[in-house]
Amino acid sequence: MTTDKIDFIEPSPGGEVPLPEVALRLHPQDHVAIARTNLQPGTILILENNESGARSRVQTRRVIPSGHQVALSERAPGQELR
């Protein structure tokens, strides 16, 4: 058995990226999104406009593998997640 090529999921481009390009937020009020690609540490996710029309940003602290959840805001231990 030989393996000539193993395809891995491409990592996020890094820097600032709009959330919908790299993750899926199921509901606008959800505190998490599901990574569509491997998110690299330091990637800045640009979130949709909030109530005031401003865009907020979240920076990843570590690698988030594709299919895993990424928090979109600071949460205290035990605080509810949606």
C-alpha positions in Angstrom: 0.0 0.0 0.0 1.4 3.4 -1.0 0.2 6.8 -0.3 1.5 9.3 -2.9 -0.5 12.2 -1.6 -2.4 13.0 1.5 -4.8 16.0 1.3 -5.0 18.1 4.4 -7.5 20.9 4.9 -5.9 24.2 4.1 -5.3 26.5 7.0 -6.9 29.9 7.3 -5.0 32.6 5.5 -4.1 34.3 8.8 -4.4 38.0 9.4 -7.9 39.5 9.3 -10.7 37.4 7.7 -14.4 37.8 7.6 -16.0 35.1 9.8 -18.3 33.7 7.0 -15.1 32.9 4.9 -13.7 30.5 7.6 -16.5 29.6 10.0 -20.2 28.9 10.2 -22.3 30.8 12.8 -25.7 29.0 12.9 -27.6 31.8 14.5 -26.7 35.5 14.9 -27.0 35.3 18.7 -24.7 32.2 19.0 -21.6 32.6 21.1 -19.7 30.1 19.0 -19.1 29.3 15.3 -17.9 26.1 13.6 -14.5 26.3 11.9 -14.7 25.5 8.1 -10.9 25.3 7.9 -8.1 25.0 10.3 -7.8 28.4 12.1 -4.2 29.4 12.9 -3.2 31.2 16.1 -3.5 34.9 15.8 -6.2 34.8 13.1 -8.5 37.8 13.5 -12.1 37.0 12.8 -14.2 40.0 11.6 -17.7 39.5 12.9 -20.9 40.9 11.4 -22.1 44.3 12.3 -23.5 44.6 15.8 -26.5 46.7 16.9 -24.6 49.9 16.6 -23.3 49.1 13.1 -19.7 48.5 14.3 -17.8 45.4 13.4 -16.2 43.5 16.2 -13.1 41.3 16.0 -12.0 38.1 17.8 -8.4 36.8 17.7 -7.8 33.1 18.0 -5.3 32.1 20.6 -4.4 28.6 19.4 -5.0 26.3 16.4 -8.7 25.5 16.0 -9.2 22.4 13.7 -11.8 22.4 11.1 -15.1 21.2 12.5 -14.4 22.4 16.0 -16.1 25.4 17.7 -14.5 28.8 18.1 -15.8 31.2 20.8 -16.8 34.6 19.4 -16.6 36.4 22.8 -15.1 36.0 26.2 -17.0 33.6 28.4 -16.6 33.0 32.1 -16.2 29.4 33.3 -19.7 27.9 33.6 -21.3 30.7 31.6 -24.0 29.6 29.1 -22.9 29.0 25.5 -25.2 29.0 22.5 
